[in-house]
Amino acid sequence: MKETFADLGMGKELLSQLTALGYEEPTPIQKAAIAPLMEGRDLLGQAATGTGKTAAFALPILQRIGRTKPVANKPFALVLVPTRELAVQVSEAFHKYSKGFGTSVVPIYGGQEFRRQIVALDRGAHIVVATPGRALDHLRRETLDLSGLQTLVLDEADEMLDMGFAEDLELIMEATPKVRQTALFSATLPPRIASIAERHLKNPARILIPRDKGTKGSMPKVRQTAYIVPRSHKIAALGRVLDLESPKLALIFCRTRIEVDELADRLVGRGYRVEALHGGMSQVERDRVMKKARGAMVDLVVATDVAARGIDIDHLTHVVNFDVPASPDSYVHRIGRTGRAGREGVAITLAEPRELRLLRNIESMTKQKIGVSTVPTPLDVKARRLDITKGAIREILLAGELEGFRVVVETLAAEFDPMEIAAAAVRMAHEATAGESANEDDVHIPAIESFSRPQSSARGGPRKDFAPRAFEGKGTGKKARTWDNNSGPPGAGARGGSNGDRGGARGGDGGGERGRESNPRDMVRIYISGGTRMGIRPADIVGAIANEAQVNPRGIGDIEIAEAFSIVELPEGDVDHVIEALRGATLRGRKVKVHRDKGIRS
């Protein structure tokens, strides 16, 4: 007999909302976690991304809150997550599950206006979803009070430690009441996680959800490729990939209706025949889109997962994930739209650097290799378009029936060379079919190659290349040099000094090992106008560079922090991009100036 959400003790209101969302039965992690959390027990859960962890802790929290009124700055529950993207995602999940309940959920994370967060907290929030650094900033400013906290959740705890948030987590937990419920979720349980659990969890329910091995042979016959692309360049990258692939019909998946409409509009501007498909459309509109797709009257269909359910079109050659789906099951279902009935299909995924964890999880659970390719250059695209033009001309030549056009050639041949006439005709045909994306084709898209798999790390197993390095003090093998403003940095204004003398933060998880070895002559120092006076630590700088500039943090060299400023070593090729990305960014809630280090102390 299948276990239902009702069997787990969910109230009628939540059950009604889950039914409206299409939830039929709980996942394994939900079955195991909801009951002890509803009872108020602490919980230590190990489960991979995409297994339903968010609902596993969100539903019990919502059930326990009920319709109580929120208190200004004093949340009932605090959920800590490693990244701003996950903070938004978890907040949206809480809103989705509690629609119509009057539950107040406030996400707080770096990069968002501080004053806006203060106003939201002042209004009162039942639940705060936060990144550790920003939560600690609010605690220090006394705009967040955890004295009334009843439930604390640490989601993706191993990722938070990898990003250097160990000290922040300890300080936050010290600010919570002694009597509280704590739930810790992690994809892995290394000794550092076990240590936190031992100190802060009381007789926790322990849950281990093994990875789904998948069904052998269940994957469709599909060539799978991923492109690692910063979000700001995704549309330009997608256009180039589509131009290169030339699909007969491609189904492009987005997460939300708004994204579907926006992307469809942008792709129309590139000269494609595009239709959008999402839950906000009537059945008549949906039927119209499907009729056009089946009749080969469109090139691309941009859709959400829900709207694309049941789509089966014979000539669908490509599936594109504009974002990495959070669940491996969702990935399999998406790419299963192509490669049917023995035909070969193509699955393309545009992954941001921060989404590599999800991509690896999909690889692991499906036992399928996802090849990583470099985004095509404008020259690649132009060459491909010329190939298409050549193919089209070849088909016309083979078909014959050119008599009516010979007179034009004969007339022009009296004045021009026949080869020049042919070249002019090819140019005209090419420009007529090349689309309207020439301006976007010249955009520089940074090459990101961070999907390599180093063979070892201090934690054992493959290193998570995409995760910023931890700076935790004891036991990590990493130190950051600090000095006072009177003495200045050692070797200021010069490149001299040995690694031993400098004692800076170094690349790997111990022993100064980095995934890529940088020649010291290729390293450049940048200046950041913030230091110990602002409470800045190496972890803040590494997190900003990794998240804002989307640069692999393993390439970062020495980090030297003074009272009023910091100096960071970066590979020459990353410097300008990092400086541009950090302009306007905030560290510890304040904007900072960033430029190449020239001894200027502003």
Long-range contacts (C-beta under 8 A, 24 or more apart in sequence): 3-31, 5-30, 5-34, 5-59, 8-34, 8-35, 8-38, 9-34, 9-35, 9-38, 9-63, 10-34, 10-59, 10-63, 11-63, 13-100, 13-101, 14-59, 14-62, 14-63, 14-97, 17-97, 17-98, 17-99, 17-100, 18-59, 18-97, 21-96, 21-97, 22-306, 23-55, 26-52, 26-55, 27-51, 27-52, 27-55, 27-56, 28-52, 28-209, 29-53, 29-56, 29-207, 29-209, 30-55, 30-56, 30-59, 32-56, 32-207, 32-209, 33-57, 33-60, 33-183, 33-205, 33-207, 34-59, 34-60, 36-205, 37-61, 37-181, 37-183, 38-63, 38-64, 40-64, 40-181, 41-181, 41-203, 41-204, 41-205, 42-181, 42-182, 42-183, 42-201, 42-202, 42-203, 42-204, 42-205, 43-182, 43-183, 43-184, 43-201, 43-204, 43-205, 43-206, 43-207, 44-184, 44-189, 44-197, 44-201, 44-204, 44-205, 44-206, 44-207, 45-183, 45-184, 45-185, 45-186, 45-206, 45-207, 45-208, 45-209, 46-185, 46-186, 46-187, 46-188, 46-189, 46-207, 46-208, 46-209, 47-185, 47-187, 47-207, 47-208, 47-209, 48-187, 48-209, 48-211, 48-361, 48-364, 48-365, 49-156, 49-187, 49-326, 49-357, 49-358, 49-361, 50-325, 50-326, 50-327, 50-328, 50-329, 50-330, 50-358, 50-361, 50-362, 50-365, 51-209, 51-327, 53-155, 53-185, 54-89, 54-90, 54-93, 54-155, 55-93, 55-97, 56-185, 57-153, 57-155, 57-183, 57-185, 58-90, 58-93, 58-94, 58-97, 59-97, 61-94, 61-127, 61-151, 61-153, 62-94, 62-97, 62-98, 62-101, 62-103, 64-150, 64-151, 65-103, 65-126, 65-127, 67-101, 67-102, 68-126, 69-124, 70-104, 70-123, 70-124, 70-125, 70-126, 71-124, 71-148, 72-121, 72-122, 72-123, 72-124, 73-121, 73-122, 73-124, 73-143, 73-144, 73-145, 74-124, 74-145, 74-146, 74-147, 74-148, 74-149, 75-106, 75-125, 75-126, 75-127, 75-128, 75-144, 75-146, 75-148, 75-149, 76-126, 76-127, 76-148, 76-149, 76-150, 76-151, 77-126, 77-127, 77-128, 77-149, 77-150, 77-151, 77-152, 77-153, 78-127, 78-128, 78-129, 78-130, 78-135, 78-146, 78-149, 78-151, 78-152, 78-153, 78-172, 78-176, 79-127, 79-128, 79-129, 79-130, 79-153, 79-155, 80-130, 80-131, 80-132, 80-135, 80-152, 80-153, 80-154, 80-155, 80-160, 80-169, 80-172, 81-129, 81-130, 81-131, 81-155, 81-156, 81-160, 82-131, 82-132, 82-156, 82-159, 82-160, 82-162, 82-163, 82-165, 83-109, 83-131, 83-159, 83-163, 83-354, 83-547, 84-109, 84-110, 84-111, 84-112, 84-131, 84-547, 85-354, 86-155, 86-156, 87-129, 87-130, 87-131, 89-326, 90-129, 90-155, 91-129, 94-127, 94-129, 103-127, 105-129, 108-134, 108-135, 108-138, 108-144, 109-134, 110-134, 110-543, 110-544, 110-547, 110-586, 111-547, 111-548, 111-585, 111-586, 114-586, 114-589, 117-143, 118-143, 131-165, 132-160, 132-165, 132-168, 132-169, 132-172, 133-165, 133-168, 133-539, 133-540, 133-543, 133-588, 134-589, 135-168, 135-172, 136-168, 136-171, 136-172, 137-588, 137-589, 139-171, 139-172, 139-175, 140-535, 141-589, 146-172, 146-175, 146-176, 146-177, 147-177, 148-177, 149-176, 149-177, 149-180, 150-180, 150-181, 151-180, 151-181, 151-182, 151-183, 152-176, 152-180, 152-181, 152-182, 152-183, 153-182, 153-183, 153-184, 153-185, 154-182, 154-183, 154-184, 154-185, 154-186, 154-196, 155-185, 156-185, 156-186, 156-187, 157-184, 157-185, 157-186, 157-193, 157-196, 158-186, 158-187, 158-188, 158-189, 158-190, 158-193, 159-187, 159-357, 159-467, 161-192, 161-193, 161-470, 161-472, 162-464, 162-467, 162-468, 162-469, 162-470, 163-467, 163-468, 163-470, 163-539, 163-542, 163-543, 163-546, 164-468, 164-469, 164-470, 164-471, 164-472, 164-537, 164-538, 164-539, 164-542, 164-543, 165-539, 166-192, 166-470, 166-472, 167-472, 167-473, 167-537, 167-539, 168-539, 169-196, 173-200, 187-361, 190-459, 190-460, 211-364, 211-365, 212-328, 212-365, 213-365, 213-367, 214-328, 214-365, 214-366, 214-367, 216-367, 218-332, 219-332, 219-335, 219-366, 219-368, 220-335, 220-336, 220-338, 220-339, 220-340, 220-345, 221-339, 221-342, 221-343, 221-344, 221-345, 222-319, 222-335, 222-338, 222-339, 222-344, 222-345, 222-346, 222-347, 223-344, 223-345, 223-346, 223-347, 223-371, 224-335, 224-347, 224-349, 224-368, 224-369, 224-370, 224-371, 225-346, 225-347, 225-348, 225-349, 225-370, 225-371, 225-372, 225-373, 226-348, 226-349, 226-350, 226-351, 226-359, 226-370, 226-371, 226-372, 226-373, 226-451, 227-348, 227-349, 227-350, 227-351, 227-372, 227-373, 227-374, 227-375, 228-351, 228-352, 228-353, 228-356, 228-372, 228-448, 228-449, 228-450, 228-451, 229-350, 229-351, 229-352, 229-375, 229-445, 229-448, 230-352, 230-353, 230-445, 230-446, 230-448, 230-550, 231-352, 233-375, 233-443, 233-445, 233-446, 234-322, 234-350, 234-352, 235-263, 235-266, 235-267, 235-440, 236-440, 236-441, 236-443, 236-445, 237-350, 237-375, 237-445, 238-267, 238-320, 238-322, 238-350, 239-267, 239-270, 239-437, 239-440, 239-441, 240-375, 240-376, 240-377, 240-378, 240-380, 240-381, 240-441, 240-445, 241-320, 241-348, 241-350, 241-375, 241-376, 242-272, 242-300, 242-320, 243-376, 243-381, 243-384, 243-385, 243-435, 243-437, 244-376, 244-380, 244-381, 244-384, 245-318, 245-346, 245-348, 246-384, 246-388, 247-299, 247-300, 247-317, 247-318, 247-346, 248-296, 248-315, 248-316, 248-317, 249-293, 249-296, 249-298, 249-299, 249-300, 249-301, 249-313, 249-315, 249-316, 249-317, 249-318, 250-299, 250-300, 250-301, 250-316, 250-317, 250-318, 250-319, 250-320, 251-300, 251-301, 251-303, 251-308, 251-311, 251-316, 251-318, 251-319, 251-320, 251-334, 251-337, 251-338, 252-300, 252-301, 252-302, 252-303, 252-319, 252-320, 252-322, 253-303, 253-304, 253-305, 253-308, 253-319, 253-320, 253-321, 253-322, 253-323, 253-325, 253-334, 254-302, 254-303, 254-304, 254-322, 254-323, 255-304, 255-323, 256-304, 257-304, 259-322, 260-302, 260-303, 260-304, 263-302, 263-322, 264-300, 264-302, 267-300, 267-302, 269-436, 269-437, 270-435, 270-436, 270-437, 270-440, 271-435, 271-436, 271-437, 272-299, 272-300, 272-435, 273-297, 273-298, 273-299, 273-300, 274-298, 274-299, 274-300, 274-301, 274-302, 275-300, 275-301, 275-302, 276-301, 276-302, 276-303, 277-301, 277-302, 277-303, 277-304, 277-307, 277-308, 278-303, 278-304, 278-306, 278-307, 279-304, 279-306, 279-307, 281-307, 305-330, 305-333, 305-334, 308-334, 308-337, 311-337, 312-337, 312-340, 313-337, 314-341, 316-345, 317-345, 317-346, 318-345, 318-346, 318-347, 318-348, 319-345, 319-346, 319-347, 319-348, 320-347, 320-348, 320-349, 320-350, 321-347, 321-348, 321-349, 321-350, 322-350, 323-350, 323-351, 323-352, 323-355, 324-349, 324-351, 324-352, 324-355, 324-358, 324-359, 324-362, 325-358, 325-362, 326-358, 328-361, 328-362, 328-365, 328-366, 331-362, 331-366, 332-366, 352-550, 353-448, 353-450, 353-466, 353-546, 353-550, 353-552, 354-466, 354-547, 354-550, 356-450, 356-451, 356-464, 356-465, 356-466, 357-464, 357-466, 357-467, 359-451, 372-449, 372-451, 374-447, 374-449, 375-445, 375-447, 378-441, 378-442, 381-441, 382-441, 385-430, 385-433, 385-434, 386-430, 388-433, 389-426, 389-429, 389-430, 389-433, 390-426, 392-429, 392-433, 393-426, 393-429, 446-550, 446-577, 448-550, 448-552, 450-552, 452-515, 454-515, 457-508, 457-509, 458-508, 458-509, 458-510, 458-511, 459-509, 463-508, 463-509, 463-515, 465-515, 465-552, 465-554, 466-552, 467-546, 467-553, 468-539, 468-542, 468-543, 468-545, 468-546, 468-547, 468-553, 469-505, 469-507, 469-508, 469-509, 469-542, 469-553, 469-554, 469-556, 470-509, 470-539, 471-505, 471-537, 471-538, 471-539, 471-542, 476-509, 476-510, 477-506, 477-509, 477-510, 477-511, 477-512, 478-505, 478-506, 478-538, 479-503, 479-504, 479-505, 480-504, 480-505, 480-537, 480-538, 480-559, 480-560, 480-561, 481-558, 481-559, 481-560, 481-561, 482-532, 482-560, 482-561, 482-562, 483-560, 483-562, 484-562, 484-563, 485-562, 485-563, 485-564, 485-601, 488-562, 489-560, 489-562, 489-567, 490-560, 492-599, 493-598, 493-599, 495-520, 502-558, 502-560, 504-557, 504-558, 504-559, 504-560, 504-569, 505-538, 505-542, 505-556, 505-557, 505-558, 505-559, 506-557, 506-558, 507-554, 507-555, 507-556, 507-557, 508-554, 514-554, 514-555, 515-552, 515-554, 515-555, 516-552, 516-554, 516-555, 518-555, 518-557, 518-571, 522-571, 522-572, 522-573, 523-557, 523-569, 523-570, 523-571, 523-572, 524-569, 524-570, 524-571, 524-572, 524-575, 524-596, 524-597, 525-567, 525-568, 525-569, 525-570, 525-596, 525-597, 526-567, 526-568, 526-570, 526-575, 526-578, 526-579, 526-594, 526-595, 526-596, 526-597, 527-565, 527-566, 527-567, 527-593, 527-594, 527-595, 527-596, 527-597, 527-598, 527-600, 527-601, 528-565, 528-566, 528-567, 528-568, 528-582, 528-587, 528-592, 528-593, 528-594, 529-564, 529-565, 529-592, 529-593, 529-594, 529-602, 530-564, 530-565, 530-566, 530-587, 530-588, 530-590, 530-592, 531-561, 531-562, 531-563, 531-564, 531-565, 531-566, 532-561, 532-562, 532-563, 533-563, 533-564, 534-587, 534-588, 534-590, 535-588, 536-561, 536-566, 536-587, 536-588, 537-561, 540-587, 540-588, 541-566, 541-568, 541-587, 544-582, 544-585, 544-587, 545-570, 545-578, 545-581, 545-582, 548-581, 548-582, 548-585, 549-574, 549-577, 549-578, 549-580, 549-581, 549-582, 550-581, 551-577, 551-578, 564-601, 565-601, 567-597
